Each structure stands twice: as structure tokens, then as C-alpha cells.
Amino acid sequence: MTDGKLYNVPVHDGRMVETKGFDAQDGISLQWLSWYNIQTGVISGRLSPALEERARQCKMTYVYQGHIEKIPILEEVLAKAGVKREEVAFIGDDLTDIVVMRRVGLGVAVGNARPEVKQAAHVTTEARGGQGAVREVCELILKAKGIWPEILKKYEV
């Protein structure tokens, strides 16, 4: 969901707060998925209030932060959602994501992912992380489910 850059911003008392940048088109496409009861989530190794807020805005169901070991989180999400691994898509960019990609139905590397991640993925987006990669994957899912024409019609396209 980000380009990997972290921004330290000063707050009123002089402390620095970490934040990230997010893509608006990624966000709306995640909301479209929620309209059709397609659950989304994020597993991040960092703790970020910015990510928590962005996940809320995008109607994400699952938000896990501070987890570098992602397999236990995947197992928890599968159990909570009541879905099979083959029904899950996962987007990643770094080595910690490969283990999840190998265990889901659709492993996606973003355009600026590490070479090893691209090699492990089923698909690589043209867009870089934080610059429309999530949008590409959401559109792919909506098209595969036959929902994309409804989205286009809603916006008079």
C-alpha cells in the first residue's frame, strides 16, 4: 500500500511521529471490494497509526501490525474469514512476504518488489507499491468475479 518510504514529522512537543503516504486510487478500489463483501486486510512489520487510519478509511477487515512473521497471521485470518488458502490473494514487496505468497491462491509482487519476491509471485503489477499496484490487483479481482462492469456503470463509464 506504500512505496516503502517512512516520513518523520514533528508534532507540537517536538517529538517525531512516523507516517507514510498512500495512493487514493488504491484506496477507492479497496472500498469497491468491500461493497461486494470481499474482505481485505494488511499485515505489516511496523506499527503505524497512519496505516491503521488508512485501513479504516479503506474498509479493511483485518489489520495486523508489528508482525514480521506472517504465517501465524495468515492462519488466523483464514480461520476468522472461513476461507481456503486458494481463495486468498496477497500482495507483497519484500522477502518477508514470500512465505505467504507461496501459501495462497494468488501471490502478487508490486512493480518495485525485490527480485526474489517477483520470482516467487504468480503475477507482478506494472505499478509500484504506493503508486497504484493495489488498484491493479483490485481491478483484476473485480474483473475475474464479473463485477467490473457494475463499477463502470456506477460511474457512467
One Martini backbone bead per residue (centre of mass of N, CA, C, O) as a GRO file, in nm:
protein
  157
    1MET     BB    1   0.050   0.067  -0.007
    2THR     BB    2   0.349   0.153  -0.036
    3ASP     BB    3   0.685   0.276  -0.112
    4GLY     BB    4   0.850   0.253   0.183
    5LYS     BB    5   0.830   0.524   0.295
    6LEU     BB    6   0.942   0.728   0.569
    7TYR     BB    7   0.798   0.982   0.784
    8ASN     BB    8   0.922   1.245   0.982
    9VAL     BB    9   0.710   1.427   1.208
   10PRO     BB   10   0.651   1.701   1.377
   11VAL     BB   11   0.527   1.786   1.684
   12HIS     BB   12   0.439   2.015   1.924
   13ASP     BB   13   0.677   1.877   2.130
   14GLY     BB   14   0.911   1.767   1.905
   15ARG     BB   15   0.834   1.514   1.825
   16MET     BB   16   0.842   1.221   1.631
   17VAL     BB   17   0.638   1.110   1.355
   18GLU     BB   18   0.534   0.842   1.182
   19THR     BB   19   0.477   0.817   0.826
   20LYS     BB   20   0.272   0.776   0.529
   21GLY     BB   21   0.196   0.703   0.193
   22PHE     BB   22  -0.102   0.711  -0.016
   23ASP     BB   23  -0.324   0.586  -0.257
   24ALA     BB   24  -0.630   0.677  -0.375
   25GLN     BB   25  -0.687   0.446  -0.584
   26ASP     BB   26  -0.645   0.219  -0.391
   27GLY     BB   27  -0.868   0.296  -0.188
   28ILE     BB   28  -1.124   0.275  -0.368
   29SER     BB   29  -1.081  -0.024  -0.448
   30LEU     BB   30  -1.116  -0.135  -0.160
   31GLN     BB   31  -1.406  -0.036  -0.130
   32TRP     BB   32  -1.529  -0.199  -0.356
   33LEU     BB   33  -1.481  -0.471  -0.229
   34SER     BB   34  -1.664  -0.419   0.020
   35TRP     BB   35  -1.936  -0.403  -0.139
   36TYR     BB   36  -1.876  -0.735  -0.211
   37ASN     BB   37  -1.754  -0.890   0.039
   38ILE     BB   38  -1.443  -0.831   0.011
   39GLN     BB   39  -1.189  -0.903   0.198
   40THR     BB   40  -0.946  -0.709   0.377
   41GLY     BB   41  -0.583  -0.655   0.441
   42VAL     BB   42  -0.302  -0.625   0.683
   43ILE     BB   43   0.059  -0.693   0.703
   44SER     BB   44   0.289  -0.552   0.938
   45GLY     BB   45   0.604  -0.483   1.081
   46ARG     BB   46   0.484  -0.220   1.160
   47LEU     BB   47   0.396   0.070   1.352
   48SER     BB   48   0.092   0.256   1.237
   49PRO     BB   49  -0.140   0.501   1.250
   50ALA     BB   50  -0.169   0.550   0.945
   51LEU     BB   51  -0.250   0.261   0.870
   52GLU     BB   52  -0.495   0.234   1.048
   53GLU     BB   53  -0.653   0.465   0.912
   54ARG     BB   54  -0.644   0.360   0.621
   55ALA     BB   55  -0.791   0.095   0.677
   56ARG     BB   56  -1.052   0.228   0.766
   57GLN     BB   57  -1.110   0.390   0.505
   58CYS     BB   58  -1.091   0.102   0.328
   59LYS     BB   59  -1.247  -0.131   0.483
   60MET     BB   60  -1.081  -0.314   0.654
   61THR     BB   61  -1.077  -0.617   0.836
   62TYR     BB   62  -0.756  -0.663   0.852
   63VAL     BB   63  -0.516  -0.564   1.120
   64TYR     BB   64  -0.159  -0.609   1.120
   65GLN     BB   65   0.096  -0.520   1.352
   66GLY     BB   66   0.422  -0.616   1.423
   67HIS     BB   67   0.470  -0.848   1.179
   68ILE     BB   68   0.709  -1.057   1.040
   69GLU     BB   69   0.552  -1.309   1.108
   70LYS     BB   70   0.290  -1.421   0.882
   71ILE     BB   71   0.169  -1.709   0.913
   72PRO     BB   72  -0.003  -1.684   1.172
   73ILE     BB   73  -0.184  -1.467   1.047
   74LEU     BB   74  -0.293  -1.621   0.812
   75GLU     BB   75  -0.428  -1.845   0.981
   76GLU     BB   76  -0.619  -1.653   1.133
   77VAL     BB   77  -0.767  -1.536   0.889
   78LEU     BB   78  -0.873  -1.798   0.772
   79ALA     BB   79  -1.044  -1.869   1.019
   80LYS     BB   80  -1.218  -1.609   1.038
   81ALA     BB   81  -1.316  -1.616   0.725
   82GLY     BB   82  -1.356  -1.908   0.603
   83VAL     BB   83  -1.105  -1.975   0.412
   84LYS     BB   84  -0.907  -2.062   0.162
   85ARG     BB   85  -0.601  -2.024   0.035
   86GLU     BB   86  -0.701  -2.020  -0.272
   87GLU     BB   87  -0.888  -1.745  -0.198
   88VAL     BB   88  -0.615  -1.586  -0.178
   89ALA     BB   89  -0.470  -1.266  -0.186
   90PHE     BB   90  -0.123  -1.140  -0.216
   91ILE     BB   91   0.072  -0.852  -0.138
   92GLY     BB   92   0.422  -0.777  -0.224
   93ASP     BB   93   0.797  -0.668  -0.166
   94ASP     BB   94   0.932  -0.873   0.039
   95LEU     BB   95   1.073  -1.141   0.188
   96THR     BB   96   0.838  -1.173   0.409
   97ASP     BB   97   0.617  -1.246   0.168
   98ILE     BB   98   0.683  -1.524   0.038
   99VAL     BB   99   0.552  -1.728   0.238
  100VAL     BB  100   0.264  -1.638   0.163
  101MET     BB  101   0.260  -1.665  -0.147
  102ARG     BB  102   0.302  -1.988  -0.124
  103ARG     BB  103  -0.006  -2.011   0.038
  104VAL     BB  104  -0.168  -1.891  -0.204
  105GLY     BB  105  -0.353  -1.836  -0.491
  106LEU     BB  106  -0.241  -1.516  -0.504
  107GLY     BB  107   0.071  -1.391  -0.588
  108VAL     BB  108   0.186  -1.048  -0.547
  109ALA     BB  109   0.396  -0.826  -0.709
  110VAL     BB  110   0.537  -0.538  -0.713
  111GLY     BB  111   0.721  -0.341  -0.922
  112ASN     BB  112   0.930  -0.280  -0.651
  113ALA     BB  113   1.019  -0.548  -0.592
  114ARG     BB  114   1.200  -0.785  -0.516
  115PRO     BB  115   1.327  -1.026  -0.711
  116GLU     BB  116   1.238  -1.271  -0.529
  117VAL     BB  117   0.938  -1.192  -0.528
  118LYS     BB  118   0.882  -1.203  -0.830
  119GLN     BB  119   0.958  -1.503  -0.857
  120ALA     BB  120   0.726  -1.607  -0.648
  121ALA     BB  121   0.514  -1.491  -0.815
  122HIS     BB  122   0.238  -1.495  -1.029
  123VAL     BB  123   0.236  -1.172  -1.018
  124THR     BB  124   0.314  -0.849  -1.170
  125THR     BB  125   0.302  -0.530  -1.142
  126GLU     BB  126   0.343  -0.229  -1.291
  127ALA     BB  127   0.306  -0.101  -1.039
  128ARG     BB  128   0.395   0.047  -0.763
  129GLY     BB  129   0.415   0.086  -0.453
  130GLY     BB  130   0.189   0.348  -0.385
  131GLN     BB  131   0.113   0.352  -0.733
  132GLY     BB  132  -0.140   0.128  -0.805
  133ALA     BB  133  -0.114  -0.181  -0.734
  134VAL     BB  134  -0.377  -0.234  -0.581
  135ARG     BB  135  -0.564  -0.151  -0.808
  136GLU     BB  136  -0.487  -0.373  -1.005
  137VAL     BB  137  -0.583  -0.607  -0.823
  138CYS     BB  138  -0.874  -0.522  -0.779
  139GLU     BB  139  -0.951  -0.527  -1.078
  140LEU     BB  140  -0.885  -0.822  -1.124
  141ILE     BB  141  -1.097  -0.930  -0.927
  142LEU     BB  142  -1.350  -0.789  -1.042
  143LYS     BB  143  -1.322  -0.919  -1.322
  144ALA     BB  144  -1.322  -1.223  -1.234
  145LYS     BB  145  -1.622  -1.174  -1.095
  146GLY     BB  146  -1.794  -0.969  -1.288
  147ILE     BB  147  -1.800  -0.654  -1.157
  148TRP     BB  148  -1.679  -0.422  -1.330
  149PRO     BB  149  -1.931  -0.323  -1.490
  150GLU     BB  150  -2.069  -0.200  -1.238
  151ILE     BB  151  -1.862   0.015  -1.182
  152LEU     BB  152  -1.877   0.160  -1.451
  153LYS     BB  153  -2.178   0.227  -1.440
  154LYS     BB  154  -2.176   0.401  -1.183
  155TYR     BB  155  -1.962   0.607  -1.354
  156GLU     BB  156  -2.046   0.626  -1.659
  157VAL     BB  157  -1.848   0.430  -1.858
   0.00000   0.00000   0.00000
